[in-house]
Amino acid sequence: MIYRRASMALTLTSILALPAVGFAAVSPEEAAKLGKELTCVGAERAGNAAGTIPEYTGKYLGEVPGWNHVPHSGGHPIDPYASEKPRLVITAANFKEHADYLSAGQKAMFEKYPDTFRMDVFPSHRDFRYPDFVCERAKKNALTAKVVNDGYGVEGIGHNLFPIPKSALEVLWNHQLPYRDWTEDSTRDIITVGASGTTAHGRTRGQCMAPSNNPNETPVTEGLSAYCLTTTILPTRERGDASLAHEPYNYLTSSRTAWSYNSGTRRVRLAPGYGYDQSLSGSGGAMTIDDDRLFNGAPDRYDWTLIGKQEMFIPANGYKTEVADLKYDDLLSKNHPNPDHLRYEQRRVWVLEANLKDGSRHLYGKRRMYLDEDTWHTVISDNYDSRGNLWKYAVANTIYHPDMSAWRSGASFYHDLNTGNYVAYNLTNERRLSSIINRGDMKKSDFTPDRLRAAGR
């Protein structure tokens, strides 16, 4: 299959020609940089020469200034940077001056919506840090963790496996397995905004458990990495439908197993091939299952290339998008979210590209993903169709959450550049509670087919 490569002006720290699969094991001398010139998970501690990326401080652990959070309560966040003003405003009139710091999708948004699309770039902050045990595990992983079975799986201590990555698949697995939620119970809104401004509402409840992120245990990459039960609340015609997924550490030896419950037939069935570009519950067909977190699941349908690192304007410290007093009518304007409620910062990102393998099937012929070096979360993905044309621009908001002392994905936006529609995903602003994080009240027996049937009723 042949694709037309999109042109993109990049200022790269490096261009790496690397094998698709390799061992992470770095030398003890390299690993000793973690916690020194590198942060404990591998980001460059120093700021940039221009001063637009600050030095990493990590001065806050398990707290966000001004957020008087009741632990594990599902309380909505506050914005610790609410008083700040943008240091740079990018519009259709000047975006070409900043093209080296923009993705192809961002540039396309300026071209498609020149009168309304805007990026407010705020001062960058690198103020939060992981718990010590996460740092200790990352350092051990740097010396011992590895990719196995042609990229289908990994071996190591649970999460943050490759703080000093040497290959594309190591970077991808860093995205797949950062330290994040151990348990999560979240009722989230999914709103599709049509090109004319009309809206269609979806809502799901997701109950998920990732044992590798249990702060009370030392995880190993054996068996299952995560369990997730999703129940559809809206649209009404799908109410009561549900799905259950078991996520492995190794997609070759323990493939993702999933079941679906249909509220009409009241039957639970295995869902073979669950994932990839199948429709995501509650999205009305506008999102694929592997759009969630901008990519998830087995990497086998793509050839992966690590392009390198670059500086870029990305969503970061996006508390203003998550606050409870922000109403959907204010956030979800026609064509794209209201720029008044989005925050961008200048950061370093890892650039990862996936090209669909010959003989493999997926709606996206190519994906280019951008991972924040401080968090390993993918925050932007430019997705191309089978002809090599840019099709969708996806962006994920992230915040540091005190209940896990780590970063988590919040509101995400998926723009269809052909139709002009976009999906706002993972919204909780108008819910009584935001996500309930790390309450620790879930167990493996909560994620069985029998439990799926009960949840859907």
ChimeraX attribute file (.defattr): number of C-alpha atoms within 10 A of each C-alpha:
attribute: neighborCount
match mode: 1-to-1
recipient: residues
	/A:1	11
	/A:2	12
	/A:3	15
	/A:4	12
	/A:5	12
	/A:6	10
	/A:7	7
	/A:8	12
	/A:9	12
	/A:10	17
	/A:11	14
	/A:12	16
	/A:13	14
	/A:14	12
	/A:15	12
	/A:16	14
	/A:17	13
	/A:18	15
	/A:19	13
	/A:20	17
	/A:21	19
	/A:22	18
	/A:23	18
	/A:24	22
	/A:25	19
	/A:26	19
	/A:27	10
	/A:28	11
	/A:29	8
	/A:30	13
	/A:31	22
	/A:32	15
	/A:33	16
	/A:34	23
	/A:35	17
	/A:36	13
	/A:37	14
	/A:38	19
	/A:39	22
	/A:40	28
	/A:41	29
	/A:42	26
	/A:43	21
	/A:44	20
	/A:45	20
	/A:46	16
	/A:47	15
	/A:48	14
	/A:49	8
	/A:50	7
	/A:51	10
	/A:52	16
	/A:53	19
	/A:54	19
	/A:55	16
	/A:56	20
	/A:57	14
	/A:58	14
	/A:59	10
	/A:60	16
	/A:61	18
	/A:62	15
	/A:63	18
	/A:64	20
	/A:65	10
	/A:66	11
	/A:67	14
	/A:68	11
	/A:69	17
	/A:70	10
	/A:71	14
	/A:72	16
	/A:73	15
	/A:74	20
	/A:75	19
	/A:76	21
	/A:77	23
	/A:78	20
	/A:79	18
	/A:80	15
	/A:81	16
	/A:82	9
	/A:83	6
	/A:84	9
	/A:85	11
	/A:86	13
	/A:87	12
	/A:88	13
	/A:89	13
	/A:90	16
	/A:91	18
	/A:92	18
	/A:93	11
	/A:94	11
	/A:95	19
	/A:96	14
	/A:97	9
	/A:98	13
	/A:99	17
	/A:100	17
	/A:101	22
	/A:102	19
	/A:103	22
	/A:104	19
	/A:105	23
	/A:106	24
	/A:107	18
	/A:108	17
	/A:109	19
	/A:110	21
	/A:111	15
	/A:112	16
	/A:113	15
	/A:114	13
	/A:115	11
	/A:116	17
	/A:117	19
	/A:118	22
	/A:119	23
	/A:120	20
	/A:121	21
	/A:122	22
	/A:123	17
	/A:124	19
	/A:125	18
	/A:126	19
	/A:127	16
	/A:128	21
	/A:129	25
	/A:130	22
	/A:131	15
	/A:132	11
	/A:133	12
	/A:134	22
	/A:135	20
	/A:136	14
	/A:137	20
	/A:138	28
	/A:139	26
	/A:140	17
	/A:141	25
	/A:142	28
	/A:143	21
	/A:144	17
	/A:145	25
	/A:146	20
	/A:147	23
	/A:148	15
	/A:149	12
	/A:150	14
	/A:151	23
	/A:152	22
	/A:153	22
	/A:154	23
	/A:155	18
	/A:156	23
	/A:157	20
	/A:158	27
	/A:159	26
	/A:160	31
	/A:161	34
	/A:162	33
	/A:163	28
	/A:164	26
	/A:165	21
	/A:166	21
	/A:167	25
	/A:168	28
	/A:169	28
	/A:170	27
	/A:171	25
	/A:172	27
	/A:173	24
	/A:174	23
	/A:175	23
	/A:176	21
	/A:177	22
	/A:178	23
	/A:179	29
	/A:180	26
	/A:181	25
	/A:182	21
	/A:183	26
	/A:184	22
	/A:185	23
	/A:186	22
	/A:187	23
	/A:188	24
	/A:189	25
	/A:190	25
	/A:191	24
	/A:192	26
	/A:193	23
	/A:194	18
	/A:195	15
	/A:196	10
	/A:197	15
	/A:198	12
	/A:199	17
	/A:200	14
	/A:201	17
	/A:202	22
	/A:203	24
	/A:204	24
	/A:205	20
	/A:206	19
	/A:207	21
	/A:208	25
	/A:209	26
	/A:210	23
	/A:211	23
	/A:212	25
	/A:213	24
	/A:214	19
	/A:215	17
	/A:216	9
	/A:217	9
	/A:218	13
	/A:219	17
	/A:220	16
	/A:221	19
	/A:222	17
	/A:223	14
	/A:224	20
	/A:225	21
	/A:226	20
	/A:227	23
	/A:228	20
	/A:229	26
	/A:230	25
	/A:231	26
	/A:232	24
	/A:233	22
	/A:234	22
	/A:235	18
	/A:236	11
	/A:237	11
	/A:238	18
	/A:239	20
	/A:240	24
	/A:241	26
	/A:242	27
	/A:243	27
	/A:244	28
	/A:245	22
	/A:246	21
	/A:247	22
	/A:248	23
	/A:249	26
	/A:250	23
	/A:251	20
	/A:252	16
	/A:253	12
	/A:254	16
	/A:255	18
	/A:256	22
	/A:257	19
	/A:258	22
	/A:259	20
	/A:260	24
	/A:261	25
	/A:262	18
	/A:263	18
	/A:264	11
	/A:265	7
	/A:266	14
	/A:267	10
	/A:268	20
	/A:269	13
	/A:270	14
	/A:271	16
	/A:272	11
	/A:273	12
	/A:274	20
	/A:275	20
	/A:276	21
	/A:277	17
	/A:278	16
	/A:279	17
	/A:280	17
	/A:281	25
	/A:282	28
	/A:283	24
	/A:284	18
	/A:285	12
	/A:286	17
	/A:287	21
	/A:288	20
	/A:289	20
	/A:290	18
	/A:291	22
	/A:292	16
	/A:293	22
	/A:294	25
	/A:295	19
	/A:296	18
	/A:297	20
	/A:298	22
	/A:299	19
	/A:300	15
	/A:301	17
	/A:302	20
	/A:303	16
	/A:304	27
	/A:305	22
	/A:306	27
	/A:307	21
	/A:308	20
	/A:309	22
	/A:310	20
	/A:311	21
	/A:312	23
	/A:313	23
	/A:314	27
	/A:315	24
	/A:316	24
	/A:317	24
	/A:318	24
	/A:319	23
	/A:320	20
	/A:321	29
	/A:322	25
	/A:323	19
	/A:324	18
	/A:325	12
	/A:326	14
	/A:327	12
	/A:328	17
	/A:329	10
	/A:330	11
	/A:331	17
	/A:332	21
	/A:333	15
	/A:334	18
	/A:335	23
	/A:336	25
	/A:337	23
	/A:338	18
	/A:339	16
	/A:340	13
	/A:341	17
	/A:342	21
	/A:343	22
	/A:344	22
	/A:345	24
	/A:346	20
	/A:347	25
	/A:348	25
	/A:349	28
	/A:350	25
	/A:351	24
	/A:352	23
	/A:353	21
	/A:354	20
	/A:355	21
	/A:356	22
	/A:357	17
	/A:358	11
	/A:359	7
	/A:360	11
	/A:361	14
	/A:362	16
	/A:363	14
	/A:364	24
	/A:365	25
	/A:366	28
	/A:367	24
	/A:368	22
	/A:369	25
	/A:370	26
	/A:371	24
	/A:372	24
	/A:373	21
	/A:374	21
	/A:375	26
	/A:376	26
	/A:377	28
	/A:378	27
	/A:379	23
	/A:380	28
	/A:381	28
	/A:382	24
	/A:383	27
	/A:384	24
	/A:385	16
	/A:386	19
	/A:387	15
	/A:388	18
	/A:389	16
	/A:390	24
	/A:391	21
	/A:392	22
	/A:393	25
	/A:394	22
	/A:395	24
	/A:396	26
	/A:397	27
	/A:398	24
	/A:399	23
	/A:400	27
	/A:401	21
	/A:402	21
	/A:403	21
	/A:404	26
	/A:405	21
	/A:406	21
	/A:407	23
	/A:408	19
	/A:409	19
	/A:410	19
	/A:411	22
	/A:412	23
	/A:413	23
	/A:414	24
	/A:415	25
	/A:416	21
	/A:417	17
	/A:418	10
	/A:419	12
	/A:420	18
	/A:421	21
	/A:422	28
	/A:423	26
	/A:424	24
	/A:425	23
	/A:426	24
	/A:427	23
	/A:428	23
	/A:429	21
	/A:430	17
	/A:431	14
	/A:432	11
	/A:433	17
	/A:434	22
	/A:435	24
	/A:436	21
	/A:437	23
	/A:438	24
	/A:439	17
	/A:440	14
	/A:441	10
	/A:442	18
	/A:443	12
	/A:444	11
	/A:445	9
	/A:446	17
	/A:447	19
	/A:448	16
	/A:449	21
	/A:450	11
	/A:451	13
	/A:452	22
	/A:453	22
	/A:454	12
	/A:455	18
	/A:456	22
	/A:457	14
